Amino acid sequence: MLTKDLLRVSRAGGGYHPQFTGREDRPLAARVIGVYQGHVGRSRAGLDDALAELEGEADDFKLVRGFAKLLEREATFETRSELAPKRARSTAFAAAESVGVVTEDDRERALSRAADGLDATSETVADSLYADLDERQILVDLDVPWDPEELCAQYDLSLAQTALFDATELRVRSADPKALVSAVKRLRLLYEIRKTGESGTALSEREVRVTGPDSLFRRTRRYGTRFARLLRSVTKAGEWELAATIDDRGTERELRLTQADLQPSGTKPVIEVDYDSRVEADFATRFEALDLDWELTREPEPLETGARVMIPDFAFEWQHGVPADATGDTEAGTTSPRDFRVFFEIMGFWTPDYVEKKLAQIEELESVELVVAVDESLGVGEELEARDARAIPYSGSVRVRDVRDALREYENRLNAESAAALPDKLVPEDEVVSLSALAAEHGVSESAIEGKEFPKHELVGRTLVRPSVLSALDADIEPGMAFSTVEDRIAESEIDDASAVLSRLGYRVEWEGLSGGTVREKD
């Protein structure tokens, strides 16, 4: 972003149009880059003089200064002197006071006396006195990441950012609305999403409206800077269009931009992992540490709420079984896995208007499962329950246990539905199969099949085993055999739980220290 004094806009036709660069400006961009490159190792004063000369030759001095502003950020200046300027000054001033400097000869004597004290020459002291002033600093390094064309593109983006600093509202449609909203939320900008009803193009029919820095009760540079950074993410979408209402010294004007005006910036868009609040970040960290079957997704897809759109803070996803009859892709009487999703909103306290708007959104929300963690100080838990949203009160931080309990109710309900979709009797084809494997085969949890009947199998521990397999094992196992030998034999039958099999067949293991165990008949 450029400084406000470098803003170049046209107000023709009552609009507000940034004066972007054209191909004809590339030679000027190249000359500014050349001026900087030619002054590496030289003073800032010399660089400033060369730029001032270039300004005089250019059609618009602001363009030269704008290019220079961007290059300045890539330049490194240092103070270079044989003596530390501060020390040289203090010593020279002390010497001048003792000499009583009035004439040039007095100055030379003072410098000579200071030089004696610093073990240097008079010339060195004189050169070091003000070497730390900006104009005397030396350009020691320059790393320009752009060629002239790229510098022009960077200038155009910075110019647009500067113009948007006076915006009261920004309205954006993008071919990548999810990335756009993600950037808005990570930059912590005030926003809402509305459906435009316009379709048939690559652009989303949803419009993101962002409150501009000029609409805040107290204009802050921090919000304005974050607002300007959003433009970098907008340009990454490929296709996009933007309209902004600009407060132009009390006159409201409209600024319009599309992908034809700005090229994507070479810098990275907003991708840092961030949360809207400490409460959200804290909850996400503690929930993921539980390593549950529920997968936590931040900022899932938008949900329709009347003519607007709401993006919940999180979604919990759980894979469960659903009746085959409902999917048509498996055999009747079985189930197939599907994702079940519960949306999760953490409702903190911002302003009364925010709370009312959030409640109104939930009131009109499309039919979805929604859990809302609500700050106890809001006192709106009952209102949320009335809106078919489960409310979890919290104070300070969201209790993960409460959320886990809420999700467990969904699990129980889904398990019951899955179990009801299965026949009362299950006959696996395998002679040996674990409950977990059978549950996975049907796309349900183990609890969904635990109450079923297995007429061709016997449940041994957590494994279903055909009686013929048990009989064969019983014939092979004799009292006095080493447990390791018996364990291998049971494993050959693809049963992991040897202890459960031995117990079923009436055996126990007599352990002999660390040397191993012997199979014995139960008393």
N, C-alpha and C positions, 0 to 999 in steps of 0.2 A: 504494500500500500504506500502511495506517495503522500507527501504532506499536502495539506489543503491548498496552500499557495501555488502548488503546481498543477492543480486541477484544470483541465481543458475541456469545456463542454460547449455545445451549441444549443441554443434555446429556440431555434427556428421552428415556426409553426406551433409554438407553445409547448413543445416537448422538452426533453432533457437528454441530449445525445452526447456521450463522451466522444471526443475527437481522437479516434484510434489512428494508428499509423497505417501507412500504405507502402506499397513497394518503393515509392519514391523516397521514403524515409530511411531505407536500409543503408544507403551511403553515409548518411549522417550518423546512424548508429555505429557503423564501422569506424568512422573518424573518432567518435568519442571513445570507443574501445582502444583505438590506436593511441590516443592521447594518454590514456591511463598506462598502457603498456610501455609507452615511450618515457614515462616518468618514474619507472621503477628505479630506486636508488637515488631519487631526487626529492627535493622538499615539496611539501604540500603547497607552499606559496607559489612555486613554479607551476605546479599542476593547476592551481586555481587560475593563474594568469592565462594559461593555455586554453582552459575551458571558457574563460571570459572572452577570449579572442574568438573562439568558435561560436559562442552565443551571438556575437556581433555579425557573423557571417550567415547564421541560420535564419530561416523565415520566422521561427517561433523560439525564443530563448527558453521557454518553459520545456520544450521538448528536449533540448540539450540538458537542461538541469534534471529532467526526469530520468533520462538515460544515465546521467552521472550519479543520481541518487541510488539507482539499482547497483551500479558498479562499485559505488563506495562501500557497499556491504560486503563485497568480495575482496576488498583491499585491506592490507594490514600496514598501519603506520607505527613507527617507533621513534622514541627519542634517542638520538645518537650524539654522544659527546664524551670526551675523554674524562671529564669530571662530572660528578653528579651536579646538575644545575642548582639544586637547592643548597648544596654545600658551597658551591662556587659563589652563589649570591650572598650567603651569610658571611663568608670570609671576606669577600670584596667590599660589602657594605660596612663591615667592621673596620677594614683598612681605610675606607673613604672617610669614615667618621673621624679617625685619628689624624688623617691628612688634612681634612677640611677642603673638599673638592669644590673648586669654583671654575677653574679653567681646564683646558684639555690636558695641559701638562700635569695638573693636579690629579686628573683621572689616571694618567699613565703611571704616576707614582703610586697611586692606590692599587692599581692592578699589579704593579711590580711587587709591592709589599705583600699582596694576597698570594701572588705566585710563589713567593719565597715560603710562605706558610704552607702551601699545598704541594710544594716540590714540583712545580710545573712552570711553564712559561707564561708570560703576560698574555700572549695570543691565545693560549689554551684556555686561560681563565675567561677571557673576553668571549671566546666562541661558546663556552659552556654556560654562560650566565643565563641565557633565555632559550636554550636549546629545547626545552620542554613545552614551549608555546606551540599551539596547534599549527600555525603557519610554518614553523621551523622543523616540524617532525618530518621524518623521511618515509616515503612509500617503499617498504622493504619487500612486500610480497603481493602478488595479484593473481588470483585464480578465477578467471572469468569462465563460467560454465556455459556460456551461450555464444553462438556466432551472431552476426548482425540480425539475421532473420529471427532467431530465437530471442534476442534482446528486445526486438520490437514486440514480439508476442508477450513477453514478460511485462513489458511496459503497458501494453493494452490491458492486461489482467489487473495490474496494479492501479491503473487509471480507473477502471470500472469499480474496483474495491473502494477507492477514494470517493467516487461519486455515490456509492451505496451507503457511505457512512452517514449521509443525511436522510436516509430512507426512514419512512414511518412504517412501511409494510413492504414485504417482499412476497411475490406469488410465483411459484415455480411448478412447472410440469416437466417431468423427466422420463426418459426411456428406462431409467433404472431407479424407480421410486424407493425401493427398499434401501439402496445405498444412500439415497438423498436423506431419507428420514433418519437413518442410522447416524449420518453425519450431524444432522440437526440436533439429535438427542445428545450425542457425545459433546457437542459444542455448548450444550445447555442453553439453547435458545428457546424462547417462548414461541409456540407454534400451534397450529391446528391443521387438520386435513379435511378438505371438502371434495365431494364428487362434482365434477363439472358437467357430466352428461355428454361430454364430447368424446367420441371414440373413432376408430377407423384409422388411426395413425399409430406410429411407434410410441407416441407419448402416452403416459398413463392418463386415464380419465380422472385421476385424483390429483388435486392441486394442493400443494403444501404452502400454507400461509405462515410466514415468519414475521414476528413483531420486530420492527426496525429499531435501531438505537435511538432514533429521534422521538419514539413514542413512549419511552420510559419516563417515569416520574422524575428520575434523576439520571441524566445521561452519563454513562460511564465509558471510559476508554476501553476497559476490559471487555465489556459486552460488545462494543463497536468493533474491536479487533476480532473477536470470535465470529461476529456476524460477517465481517469481510472475508474471513477464512472459508466460510461456507461456499463462496464462489468457486474456489479451487475444486471442491467436490462436485459442484454442479457441472463444471466443464468436462468432467471425466465420463459423463453419461453417454457421450456420442450424440444423441439428439436431446435437445432441451429447449425450453423457452422460459423467459423470465420477464416479469413486469414488476416494477417497483414504484411506489409513490414517494416522491422526493419533496422534502420541505426545503424549497429554494428561497431562503431568506423571507419566509412568510407566505410565499406563493407555492401552491401545490402543483407539481408537475409529474409527468409519468415518464419513466425510463423503461425502454424495452430492449431486450437482448435475446439472441439465439446463438446456436452453435456456429452460425456464419460470422458472428462478430468476434468471438474469442476462441483461440486454440487451447487445447488442454495444457495446463501448466506442466513443466518438467518436474516440479516438486511433487511429493507424494500427497494425496488427499488425506482427509482426516481418517486415520485408521487405528489410532491408539485405543487400546482397551480402556474404557472408562464407564462409569455409572452415573446416573442422575443424582444419586445421593449416597452417603456413607451407609445408610440403612440397606440399600439395594446391594451394594458391594459386599457388605458384611454377610447378608443373608446368602448370597450366591456362593461365597466361599465356604460357609458352614454347611450348606445343603450338599454341595458337591463332595465334601469330605465324607459324607455318609455312605457314598457309593451304593445308592439304592438302584432298583430296576427302573426308576423314573429318570428320564433324561431331561435335564434342564436346558431350555433354549431361551436365550435373551432376545428380546424384541422380535417376536414371531410375526406372522403375516398380519396385515391390518384387518380389523373387524369393522363391519358396517354398523353405524349407529345413526339411524335417520339419514339425513343428507350428508352426514360427516363420517369420518373414519377415526377409529381409535386403535392405537397400537399398545397392547398391554405390555407391562414390563417384562414378563416371563411367560413361558408355557412349559408345562410338565407333560412329557410324552411317555406312554407306557404301551408296550406291545402286548396284546391280549388276543384271545380267540373269539371269533364270531361265527355264528352258524353258517354252514356251507350253503344252505338254502338262500342265504342273503347275498352271497357272493357269486354263486353259480360256477365256481372254479374248482370245487373239490367234490368228493363223493358225498352223497346225502348221509346224514348222521355223523359227520365229522365237522371239524372247525378249521378255520384258516386264520393266521395271525393278521391283526390290523393295529394301527397306532390309535390309541385313545389319547385325547388331548384335553388338558385342563388349563385354562388361562389364569394367570396370576398377576394381580395388580397390587402394588404397595402404595397406599394412599396416605401421603403425609400432609402436613398442614402448610399451605402457602398463603392463600388468601381466601376469604369467604367466597369470592367469585369463583375461584378455582374449585372449591369444594362443590358449589352448586353446579358448575359446568360438568364436573366429573360424575356427579349423581345423575344429571340429565343424560349423559352419555350412556351410563349403565342402564338407565331406564329404557332407552331405545335400542339397546344392543341386540344384535341378531342372536338367535338361539344357540348359545354355547355354554359349556360348563365354565363357570367363573368363580374364583376364590379371591377375596379382597382382604388384604391385611390393612387394617385401618387404625390410624393413630387414635388412642383412647380419648385424647383431648378433643377430637372432633365431635364425639357423641352422636355418630350417624350409623352405628352398627345396626340398629333396628330398621332404619330406612333402607340399608343395603339388603337386609334379609327380606324385606318386603319387595325388593326388586329381583328376587330369586338369585341373589348373589350371596354365597356363604361368606360371612364376615368373621375375620380373626382379629381380635383387638391386640394391639401391641403398644408398648411404651418404651421408647428408646431403641429397641431392636426387636425384630420379628423372631418369635420363638420357633425354631425349626421343628420341635416336637409337635407343636400345634398344627403346623402344615403337614407333617408326616401323618398325624391322626386323620386329617381331612382327606388326604390321598388314600389312606387305608380304607376309608369308607367306600371310595370309588372302586378300589381293588375288590373288596368283598362283594359289591354289587355286580361287578363284571364277572367275577369268578362264579357267582351264583347263576348268572345268565349263561355263561359258558357251560357250566355243569348241566343246566337244564336243557341245553341244546344237544347234549350227548345222550346216547341210550343208557338205560340203567345198568345194562350188562355189557362189558367190554371183553372182547376175545382177541388179544394180540396174536399175530402170526408167529412171532419169535417164541422159542421155548423159554428163553430168559430175557427179561427186559426190565430196566429200572423204571420206577415211577416217573423220574425226571425225564427219561427218554420218551416214555409214552405220552407224558404231558406235552413235551415239545412236538411230538408227532401230530398231536391234535391241536397244537397251537394254544394250549391253555396252561394255567399254573397247576402245580401238583395238587393244591388244595381242591381244585375243580374235579379231580378224578378220585380223590381219596375215598369218597363215600360210595363209589361204584362197586358193582359185583364183578368178579373175575372167575367165571365158572370153570375155566380150563387151567387156571393157575392158582398157585398158593403164594400169599404174600410173606416173604421171608425178609425181615428187616425192611428195607425200602426197595426190594427187588421182587418182581413177579417171576415165579419159577414153576415150570410144568412138573407135576408129580413124578413123571418118568425120569426127569433129571435128578430129582432128589433121591429116587430109588437107586439109580446108578451110583450116585455118590455114596449112599449108605452101604452099598455092596463093596465099594473100594476102600472104605475107611475102617480101620480096626483099632481097637484100643492098644496103646503102646507105640503107635506111629509118631514119628517126629512131627511137630506142628508145621515146620517149614515144608515138609513133604505133602502134608494134607493141604496146606494153603495153596501150594502149586497146583494140586489136583483140582481144587475148587476154582482156582483162577482159570484153568483150562475150560471150565464150563461157563466162563464169562460172567462169573459172580464175584463182585469185589469184596463183599462183606463175609469173610470166612467165619468170623465169630458167630454171626447170626445163623449160618448154615449148621455149624457144629451144635449150637444150642438147639436148633430145630430137630437134629438127628439124635439128640440125647448125649452129647459129649461135652466135655470141658477141657480146658488146657491147664496142665500142671507145669508151672514154670520152675526152672532150675537155675536160679541166678541169672547170669548174663549169657549162659551157654545155649539157651533155647528152651522150648517147651515140649511136653509130651501130651498126646491126646489120651484122655481117660474118659471112661463112662461116668455119667453123673451119678452121684450117690442116690 
